[in-house]
Amino acid sequence: MSKATADGITWTSRTSAADNFWRSVTYGNGLFVAVGYSGSGNRVMTSPDGITWTSRTSAADNSWRSVIYGNGLFVAVSIDGTNRVMTSPDGITWTSRTSAADNNWYSVTYGNGLFVAIAGSGTGNRVMTSPDGITWTSRSSAADNQWLGVTYGNGLFVSVSYDGVGNRVMTSPDGISWTSRTPAANNQWYNVTYGNGLFVAVGITGTGNRVMTSPDGITWTSRTSAADNAWRGFVYGNGLFVAVAGSGTGNRVMTSPDGITWTIRTSAADNNWIGVAYGDGLFVAVAISGTGNRVMTSGEFGLAARTTAAANAEAARVAEAAQVAAAAEAARVTAANAAAEAARKANEQKELIEILAIIPKIGGLSLSLGEFTQSLYSTKCVKGKATKFVKKGAKCPKGYVKKK
């Protein structure tokens, strides 16, 4: 088993929780969640690292086509069933929700506080929106096309379709009012994403032009795909666009740093890859075919955690260095202040000595410096030639007389 890298180039097969038709995968709240449209009571699987997967009970055995995470909630939509929406706060326990209409809901996204789902069936109501993933409202699509992919970026919802003439793109600033846009070509566009300031769509038909890009979702330009494969799963993460395909031989992945120039990559297996997601340093793709290997990964999971830890360590280092520098500066200032105070006192003492040396000479005084100093602070007592000094106001010793 080859070692995964962090760039979407080298891919490694992983064992899925079951060999179901896994259609879509997303990442949120530290968990990868995939949904499918086959299996009995196990049409959801989850993984904390993209490698080890666990089956979960779906709210119903519907044909789940898309799953997204937003606003603390996983939301999945389906193309059949009575309740064509299910939600989960943790990816494990799921609850059925009533869709706005029983259309074939192919894709769901989240942006600007709103869940938006698009459909491939219905009359004038192929969009539905919800602020919470629970209560849904029908919206009029720009055309009754078979809308397969939807994304949000730069303040705009963008959807692409499988059919239609000159109107296989529609956009909306709020998810409610939609406007038809002209695609770069009338290919069968399957998915769209936003990254690095660019909307990028991939398709399953076309000759050498199965990619188109737009800076604003309105004006589109054809780009050369790395191969004419059926490109279905599409994501942007870690500065890279990654598309996976359901056809091709050993080349069912293509990547691009800018959405314009594309490079073929070798998939872990030639499965029918339908969905791909990015989370915490890892790309994860899921497939509807393969035996025990319907998941493949590329990257180094835990990148964000490691990056955060490194940033925290650097911040701690910088803080410690600043603290040491501050302590050194405080010590320097204290030493400088002490030296200045000592110099000040020495200077005062010098001046005092100079003054005391001059005073005895004033007015013809003949006292020595020592005598003068003592006379300033005491009383002179004499006894013959003997002299003693006592504190001013104190009595002279016995036999001594106060000298005036």
C-alpha positions as a Python dict, from the first residue, in 0.01 Angstrom:
ca = {
    (1, 'M'): (0, 0, 0),
    (2, 'S'): (154, 326, -111),
    (3, 'K'): (192, 616, 127),
    (4, 'A'): (-64, 890, 73),
    (5, 'T'): (53, 1243, 1),
    (6, 'A'): (-106, 1578, 72),
    (7, 'D'): (-160, 1684, -289),
    (8, 'G'): (-430, 1464, -446),
    (9, 'I'): (-172, 1284, -658),
    (10, 'T'): (-114, 950, -487),
    (11, 'W'): (-428, 757, -395),
    (12, 'T'): (-479, 462, -162),
    (13, 'S'): (-766, 212, -159),
    (14, 'R'): (-970, 187, 159),
    (15, 'T'): (-1233, -63, 268),
    (16, 'S'): (-1585, 77, 265),
    (17, 'A'): (-1827, -22, 541),
    (18, 'A'): (-2031, -210, 278),
    (19, 'D'): (-2025, -253, -100),
    (20, 'N'): (-2318, -16, -149),
    (21, 'F'): (-2356, 234, -432),
    (22, 'W'): (-2185, 523, -253),
    (23, 'R'): (-2292, 839, -427),
    (24, 'S'): (-2174, 1135, -221),
    (25, 'V'): (-1937, 1219, 62),
    (26, 'T'): (-1881, 1529, 274),
    (27, 'Y'): (-1678, 1638, 575),
    (28, 'G'): (-1796, 1824, 882),
    (29, 'N'): (-1747, 1842, 1256),
    (30, 'G'): (-1445, 1610, 1241),
    (31, 'L'): (-1628, 1337, 1047),
    (32, 'F'): (-1648, 1209, 690),
    (33, 'V'): (-2003, 1105, 598),
    (34, 'A'): (-2103, 917, 283),
    (35, 'V'): (-2450, 832, 154),
    (36, 'G'): (-2563, 583, -110),
    (37, 'Y'): (-2858, 443, -299),
    (38, 'S'): (-2829, 72, -227),
    (39, 'G'): (-2818, -137, 87),
    (40, 'S'): (-3069, -232, 352),
    (41, 'G'): (-3078, 0, 649),
    (42, 'N'): (-2713, 94, 599),
    (43, 'R'): (-2709, 364, 336),
    (44, 'V'): (-2487, 587, 545),
    (45, 'M'): (-2129, 526, 652),
    (46, 'T'): (-1900, 746, 860),
    (47, 'S'): (-1530, 774, 931),
    (48, 'P'): (-1329, 996, 1165),
    (49, 'D'): (-1017, 967, 946),
    (50, 'G'): (-1133, 858, 597),
    (51, 'I'): (-972, 517, 648),
    (52, 'T'): (-1187, 321, 893),
    (53, 'W'): (-1558, 326, 804),
    (54, 'T'): (-1868, 230, 1003),
    (55, 'S'): (-2217, 157, 870),
    (56, 'R'): (-2496, 379, 999),
    (57, 'T'): (-2871, 342, 972),
    (58, 'S'): (-3022, 584, 724),
    (59, 'A'): (-3357, 742, 806),
    (60, 'A'): (-3504, 549, 511),
    (61, 'D'): (-3379, 325, 230),
    (62, 'N'): (-3409, 599, -27),
    (63, 'S'): (-3173, 658, -319),
    (64, 'W'): (-2960, 918, -144),
    (65, 'R'): (-2771, 1123, -401),
    (66, 'S'): (-2604, 1406, -213),
    (67, 'V'): (-2495, 1505, 137),
    (68, 'I'): (-2359, 1832, 275),
    (69, 'Y'): (-2260, 1975, 613),
    (70, 'G'): (-2364, 2322, 721),
    (71, 'N'): (-2472, 2513, 1028),
    (72, 'G'): (-2393, 2215, 1255),
    (73, 'L'): (-2607, 1973, 1054),
    (74, 'F'): (-2559, 1699, 795),
    (75, 'V'): (-2830, 1713, 527),
    (76, 'A'): (-2889, 1450, 257),
    (77, 'V'): (-3134, 1449, -36),
    (78, 'S'): (-3268, 1166, -251),
    (79, 'I'): (-3441, 1101, -583),
    (80, 'D'): (-3714, 880, -439),
    (81, 'G'): (-3904, 792, -126),
    (82, 'T'): (-4179, 957, 74),
    (83, 'N'): (-3948, 1183, 271),
    (84, 'R'): (-3666, 1286, 40),
    (85, 'V'): (-3456, 1470, 297),
    (86, 'M'): (-3283, 1338, 608),
    (87, 'T'): (-3076, 1525, 864),
    (88, 'S'): (-2830, 1441, 1139),
    (89, 'P'): (-2644, 1653, 1394),
    (90, 'D'): (-2363, 1397, 1423),
    (91, 'G'): (-2372, 1184, 1105),
    (92, 'I'): (-2483, 882, 1307),
    (93, 'T'): (-2847, 931, 1402),
    (94, 'W'): (-3067, 1038, 1110),
    (95, 'T'): (-3418, 1181, 1092),
    (96, 'S'): (-3651, 1193, 791),
    (97, 'R'): (-3767, 1534, 674),
    (98, 'T'): (-4036, 1630, 427),
    (99, 'S'): (-3905, 1775, 102),
    (100, 'A'): (-4083, 2069, -58),
    (101, 'A'): (-4184, 1839, -346),
    (102, 'D'): (-4127, 1476, -446),
    (103, 'N'): (-3877, 1567, -716),
    (104, 'N'): (-3555, 1387, -804),
    (105, 'W'): (-3325, 1583, -575),
    (106, 'Y'): (-2973, 1538, -707),
    (107, 'S'): (-2758, 1780, -513),
    (108, 'V'): (-2759, 1999, -203),
    (109, 'T'): (-2526, 2274, -84),
    (110, 'Y'): (-2503, 2526, 198),
    (111, 'G'): (-2417, 2893, 185),
    (112, 'N'): (-2509, 3228, 332),
    (113, 'G'): (-2718, 3063, 604),
    (114, 'L'): (-2926, 2860, 359),
    (115, 'F'): (-2947, 2500, 241),
    (116, 'V'): (-3026, 2483, -131),
    (117, 'A'): (-3117, 2164, -321),
    (118, 'I'): (-3169, 2122, -695),
    (119, 'A'): (-3360, 1855, -889),
    (120, 'G'): (-3383, 1682, -1224),
    (121, 'S'): (-3762, 1663, -1223),
    (122, 'G'): (-4061, 1877, -1136),
    (123, 'T'): (-4244, 2159, -1311),
    (124, 'G'): (-4119, 2505, -1226),
    (125, 'N'): (-4009, 2391, -882),
    (126, 'R'): (-3672, 2227, -926),
    (127, 'V'): (-3516, 2422, -641),
    (128, 'M'): (-3597, 2406, -272),
    (129, 'T'): (-3444, 2596, 16),
    (130, 'S'): (-3428, 2568, 394),
    (131, 'P'): (-3272, 2783, 665),
    (132, 'D'): (-3240, 2487, 901),
    (133, 'G'): (-3245, 2170, 687),
    (134, 'I'): (-3582, 2074, 834),
    (135, 'T'): (-3848, 2296, 680),
    (136, 'W'): (-3821, 2328, 302),
    (137, 'T'): (-3977, 2569, 52),
    (138, 'S'): (-4016, 2522, -324),
    (139, 'R'): (-3847, 2777, -551),
    (140, 'S'): (-3873, 2829, -925),
    (141, 'S'): (-3571, 2715, -1122),
    (142, 'A'): (-3456, 2926, -1416),
    (143, 'A'): (-3556, 2639, -1646),
    (144, 'D'): (-3691, 2286, -1610),
    (145, 'N'): (-3353, 2130, -1686),
    (146, 'Q'): (-3205, 1823, -1524),
    (147, 'W'): (-3000, 2007, -1264),
    (148, 'L'): (-2726, 1782, -1126),
    (149, 'G'): (-2479, 1999, -935),
    (150, 'V'): (-2496, 2309, -716),
    (151, 'T'): (-2244, 2508, -515),
    (152, 'Y'): (-2203, 2838, -331),
    (153, 'G'): (-1919, 3086, -354),
    (154, 'N'): (-1845, 3457, -350),
    (155, 'G'): (-2204, 3543, -259),
    (156, 'L'): (-2360, 3336, -539),
    (157, 'F'): (-2534, 3002, -580),
    (158, 'V'): (-2447, 2832, -910),
    (159, 'S'): (-2609, 2520, -1056),
    (160, 'V'): (-2525, 2320, -1371),
    (161, 'S'): (-2742, 2082, -1571),
    (162, 'Y'): (-2732, 1771, -1784),
    (163, 'D'): (-2955, 1912, -2057),
    (164, 'G'): (-3103, 2231, -2201),
    (165, 'V'): (-2994, 2447, -2493),
    (166, 'G'): (-2777, 2746, -2409),
    (167, 'N'): (-2908, 2756, -2053),
    (168, 'R'): (-2725, 2479, -1871),
    (169, 'V'): (-2617, 2714, -1594),
    (170, 'M'): (-2833, 2911, -1353),
    (171, 'T'): (-2730, 3148, -1076),
    (172, 'S'): (-2889, 3307, -772),
    (173, 'P'): (-2764, 3556, -513),
    (174, 'D'): (-3009, 3430, -252),
    (175, 'G'): (-3113, 3075, -354),
    (176, 'I'): (-3463, 3199, -428),
    (177, 'S'): (-3456, 3394, -755),
    (178, 'W'): (-3268, 3218, -1035),
    (179, 'T'): (-3136, 3339, -1371),
    (180, 'S'): (-3033, 3130, -1674),
    (181, 'R'): (-2673, 3161, -1791),
    (182, 'T'): (-2505, 3040, -2108),
    (183, 'P'): (-2250, 2760, -2057),
    (184, 'A'): (-1920, 2747, -2246),
    (185, 'A'): (-2059, 2444, -2433),
    (186, 'N'): (-2377, 2236, -2431),
    (187, 'N'): (-2205, 1945, -2259),
    (188, 'Q'): (-2372, 1728, -1998),
    (189, 'W'): (-2246, 1919, -1697),
    (190, 'Y'): (-2244, 1706, -1385),
    (191, 'N'): (-2088, 1902, -1102),
    (192, 'V'): (-1964, 2246, -1002),
    (193, 'T'): (-1753, 2386, -720),
    (194, 'Y'): (-1593, 2713, -613),
    (195, 'G'): (-1236, 2777, -510),
    (196, 'N'): (-953, 3026, -543),
    (197, 'G'): (-1190, 3293, -676),
    (198, 'L'): (-1325, 3073, -956),
    (199, 'F'): (-1635, 2867, -1033),
    (200, 'V'): (-1538, 2544, -1209),
    (201, 'A'): (-1772, 2285, -1362),
    (202, 'V'): (-1697, 1935, -1492),
    (203, 'G'): (-1902, 1717, -1727),
    (204, 'I'): (-1943, 1369, -1866),
    (205, 'T'): (-1959, 1462, -2237),
    (206, 'G'): (-1763, 1683, -2475),
    (207, 'T'): (-1442, 1648, -2671),
    (208, 'G'): (-1144, 1790, -2489),
    (209, 'N'): (-1359, 2048, -2315),
    (210, 'R'): (-1515, 1875, -2020),
    (211, 'V'): (-1420, 2161, -1791),
    (212, 'M'): (-1546, 2518, -1791),
    (213, 'T'): (-1461, 2807, -1560),
    (214, 'S'): (-1611, 3140, -1461),
    (215, 'P'): (-1492, 3418, -1231),
    (216, 'D'): (-1850, 3533, -1165),
    (217, 'G'): (-2080, 3240, -1250),
    (218, 'I'): (-2214, 3431, -1550),
    (219, 'T'): (-1948, 3426, -1822),
    (220, 'W'): (-1801, 3081, -1885),
    (221, 'T'): (-1488, 2965, -2068),
    (222, 'S'): (-1409, 2615, -2198),
    (223, 'R'): (-1100, 2447, -2059),
    (224, 'T'): (-920, 2135, -2173),
    (225, 'S'): (-987, 1841, -1945),
    (226, 'A'): (-696, 1604, -1878),
    (227, 'A'): (-896, 1323, -2044),
    (228, 'D'): (-1245, 1275, -2188),
    (229, 'N'): (-1362, 1073, -1893),
    (230, 'A'): (-1702, 1091, -1724),
    (231, 'W'): (-1609, 1345, -1458),
    (232, 'R'): (-1864, 1337, -1175),
    (233, 'G'): (-1719, 1396, -828),
    (234, 'F'): (-1560, 1735, -779),
    (235, 'V'): (-1413, 1933, -489),
    (236, 'Y'): (-1171, 2211, -401),
    (237, 'G'): (-941, 2176, -103),
    (238, 'N'): (-588, 2250, 11),
    (239, 'G'): (-538, 2483, -287),
    (240, 'L'): (-628, 2213, -538),
    (241, 'F'): (-924, 2123, -760),
    (242, 'V'): (-978, 1746, -769),
    (243, 'A'): (-1219, 1563, -1002),
    (244, 'V'): (-1294, 1191, -1007),
    (245, 'A'): (-1450, 991, -1289),
    (246, 'G'): (-1658, 683, -1356),
    (247, 'S'): (-1465, 593, -1671),
    (248, 'G'): (-1108, 571, -1795),
    (249, 'T'): (-821, 330, -1746),
    (250, 'G'): (-586, 411, -1461),
    (251, 'N'): (-663, 779, -1502),
    (252, 'R'): (-984, 841, -1313),
    (253, 'V'): (-851, 1139, -1120),
    (254, 'M'): (-744, 1478, -1251),
    (255, 'T'): (-615, 1776, -1055),
    (256, 'S'): (-557, 2145, -1113),
    (257, 'P'): (-414, 2422, -896),
    (258, 'D'): (-608, 2690, -1084),
    (259, 'G'): (-906, 2517, -1253),
    (260, 'I'): (-755, 2585, -1595),
    (261, 'T'): (-458, 2350, -1643),
    (262, 'W'): (-538, 1989, -1561),
    (263, 'T'): (-319, 1684, -1495),
    (264, 'I'): (-416, 1317, -1497),
    (265, 'R'): (-357, 1117, -1180),
    (266, 'T'): (-377, 744, -1122),
    (267, 'S'): (-678, 637, -919),
    (268, 'A'): (-635, 364, -658),
    (269, 'A'): (-868, 142, -865),
    (270, 'D'): (-1075, 176, -1182),
    (271, 'N'): (-1399, 200, -989),
    (272, 'N'): (-1693, 416, -1085),
    (273, 'W'): (-1598, 715, -869),
    (274, 'I'): (-1894, 947, -810),
    (275, 'G'): (-1823, 1162, -505),
    (276, 'V'): (-1520, 1330, -351),
    (277, 'A'): (-1469, 1552, -46),
    (278, 'Y'): (-1187, 1727, 135),
    (279, 'G'): (-1138, 1756, 509),
    (280, 'D'): (-848, 1825, 744),
    (281, 'G'): (-570, 1747, 497),
    (282, 'L'): (-737, 1451, 327),
    (283, 'F'): (-920, 1396, -2),
    (284, 'V'): (-1175, 1112, 15),
    (285, 'A'): (-1354, 965, -289),
    (286, 'V'): (-1639, 714, -295),
    (287, 'A'): (-1763, 483, -570),
    (288, 'I'): (-2064, 280, -682),
    (289, 'S'): (-1851, -14, -795),
    (290, 'G'): (-1560, -221, -668),
    (291, 'T'): (-1522, -504, -420),
    (292, 'G'): (-1425, -399, -71),
    (293, 'N'): (-1249, -91, -205),
    (294, 'R'): (-1517, 165, -273),
    (295, 'V'): (-1322, 437, -91),
    (296, 'M'): (-987, 588, -183),
    (297, 'T'): (-793, 861, -4),
    (298, 'S'): (-512, 1100, -76),
    (299, 'G'): (-346, 1322, 179),
    (300, 'E'): (-237, 1338, 539),
    (301, 'F'): (-531, 1346, 774),
    (302, 'G'): (-492, 1575, 1075),
    (303, 'L'): (-312, 1846, 880),
    (304, 'A'): (-526, 2119, 1034),
    (305, 'A'): (-465, 1986, 1386),
    (306, 'R'): (-92, 1966, 1326),
    (307, 'T'): (-88, 2311, 1172),
    (308, 'T'): (-277, 2450, 1471),
    (309, 'A'): (-41, 2275, 1712),
    (310, 'A'): (260, 2417, 1527),
    (311, 'A'): (106, 2763, 1529),
    (312, 'N'): (33, 2734, 1902),
    (313, 'A'): (389, 2618, 1969),
    (314, 'E'): (529, 2910, 1772),
    (315, 'A'): (299, 3152, 1954),
    (316, 'A'): (414, 3010, 2288),
    (317, 'R'): (778, 3042, 2180),
    (318, 'V'): (728, 3403, 2075),
    (319, 'A'): (543, 3481, 2399),
    (320, 'E'): (820, 3322, 2608),
    (321, 'A'): (1089, 3514, 2417),
    (322, 'A'): (894, 3836, 2469),
    (323, 'Q'): (863, 3759, 2841),
    (324, 'V'): (1238, 3694, 2871),
    (325, 'A'): (1314, 4014, 2681),
    (326, 'A'): (1076, 4210, 2903),
    (327, 'A'): (1239, 4069, 3218),
    (328, 'A'): (1587, 4156, 3085),
    (329, 'E'): (1474, 4508, 3004),
    (330, 'A'): (1322, 4547, 3350),
    (331, 'A'): (1648, 4429, 3509),
    (332, 'R'): (1846, 4670, 3291),
    (333, 'V'): (1620, 4961, 3388),
    (334, 'T'): (1643, 4869, 3757),
    (335, 'A'): (2024, 4852, 3740),
    (336, 'A'): (2038, 5182, 3553),
    (337, 'N'): (1813, 5348, 3810),
    (338, 'A'): (2024, 5210, 4097),
    (339, 'A'): (2344, 5338, 3934),
    (340, 'A'): (2187, 5679, 3879),
    (341, 'E'): (2071, 5693, 4242),
    (342, 'A'): (2418, 5597, 4368),
    (343, 'A'): (2576, 5864, 4149),
    (344, 'R'): (2328, 6120, 4277),
    (345, 'K'): (2404, 6037, 4640),
    (346, 'A'): (2780, 6044, 4575),
    (347, 'N'): (2747, 6382, 4411),
    (348, 'E'): (2543, 6518, 4704),
    (349, 'Q'): (2802, 6386, 4949),
    (350, 'K'): (3082, 6548, 4750),
    (351, 'E'): (2900, 6882, 4744),
    (352, 'L'): (2837, 6861, 5120),
    (353, 'I'): (3202, 6793, 5188),
    (354, 'E'): (3301, 7088, 4972),
    (355, 'I'): (3057, 7315, 5158),
    (356, 'L'): (3176, 7194, 5496),
    (357, 'A'): (3536, 7263, 5396),
    (358, 'I'): (3453, 7623, 5306),
    (359, 'I'): (3231, 7716, 5603),
    (360, 'P'): (3507, 7725, 5874),
    (361, 'K'): (3693, 7989, 5678),
    (362, 'I'): (3397, 8222, 5669),
    (363, 'G'): (3414, 8516, 5914),
    (364, 'G'): (3769, 8438, 6030),
    (365, 'L'): (3667, 8111, 6202),
    (366, 'S'): (3960, 7899, 6303),
    (367, 'L'): (3784, 7568, 6371),
    (368, 'S'): (3914, 7264, 6200),
    (369, 'L'): (3680, 7077, 5968),
    (370, 'G'): (3633, 6801, 6225),
    (371, 'E'): (3561, 7049, 6502),
    (372, 'F'): (3323, 7244, 6287),
    (373, 'T'): (3137, 6934, 6187),
    (374, 'Q'): (3104, 6828, 6547),
    (375, 'S'): (2994, 7177, 6649),
    (376, 'L'): (2705, 7163, 6410),
    (377, 'Y'): (2555, 6863, 6580),
    (378, 'S'): (2680, 6884, 6953),
    (379, 'T'): (2782, 7098, 7253),
    (380, 'K'): (3152, 7142, 7341),
    (381, 'C'): (3252, 7067, 7701),
    (382, 'V'): (3603, 7139, 7835),
    (383, 'K'): (3802, 7040, 8145),
    (384, 'G'): (4140, 7196, 8132),
    (385, 'K'): (4287, 7087, 7803),
    (386, 'A'): (4041, 6798, 7766),
    (387, 'T'): (3747, 6842, 7531),
    (388, 'K'): (3429, 6639, 7492),
    (389, 'F'): (3122, 6684, 7273),
    (390, 'V'): (2774, 6595, 7384),
    (391, 'K'): (2445, 6622, 7204),
    (392, 'K'): (2298, 6965, 7197),
    (393, 'G'): (2079, 7025, 7498),
    (394, 'A'): (2256, 6750, 7699),
    (395, 'K'): (2456, 6830, 8019),
    (396, 'C'): (2834, 6820, 8018),
    (397, 'P'): (2998, 6535, 8207),
    (398, 'K'): (3094, 6591, 8568),
    (399, 'G'): (3388, 6828, 8596),
    (400, 'Y'): (3340, 6962, 8244),
    (401, 'V'): (3219, 7308, 8163),
    (402, 'K'): (3012, 7405, 7865),
    (403, 'K'): (3221, 7603, 7620),
    (404, 'K'): (3035, 7891, 7468),
}
